[in-house]
Every structure is written in C-alpha cells, then in structure tokens.
Amino acid sequence: MSQFVREVGEQEFDAAVAAAKVVLADFWAPWCGPCRMLAPHLDAVAEKMAGEAAFIKINVDEAPALAKRFGVMSIPTLIVFQNGEEAARMVGARGRAEIEDAVREWL
C-alpha cells in the first residue's frame, strides 16, 4: 500500500469518507488474488490524483460490519463516494484507466 492510500477500519471509516469531496473505497482482503492484482493500479491512481480525491482500503476480514453495511458480497469492490454518499460501484479487479475514470466522473 502506498502513502496515498489509507487503510481504515470501522472506527475511522465515516470520518475518512466525510474528509474529502470524492473518496474511493476499496473493500478487499489479503487472501484475495484479484485484490492483490488491483492494489498496484489503485496505488498508481491514488498517487496521480493526490489532492483531488481520497483513497481508502477496508479489509473486510477486519471490518465485516462495513462490508455488510454496504452490501459487499464479492471482493474487490470499489465504491466511489461523493459528499459522503455512494455515487458508483465496481466489482472485480479493474485497470488504472477505469479506476481513474470512475473517480474523475464525480470530481
């Protein structure tokens, strides 16, 4: 994980989503192969878009209540929040361009 993506748990989640106009939340788990494939793409987009949007990761094994709250049934699940509300959702590993486009759409 890069310095541009912050790991958050159940205690920090709401504050992290409220702290920026646009936040991309990555629901993942360490044992998930597609999640590991997604990680470098997410890190690259987060670095490129630093200051424009916030990027957070939620380990579903450590924060199962958050996964349940947002109806996360498969991982990785990426949720874009705008002004604290869910704006978009992508399920499955994605490439850099698709991740960046999804975030930019809500800036």
Protein Blocks (a to p, Z undefined) as FASTA:
>chain_A
ZZkbccddfklmmmmmmmpmbdcdddddfklmklmmmmmmmmmmmmmmgojaccddddfk
lmmmlmmmnopabdcdddddeehiafbdcedjddfklmmmmmmmmZZ
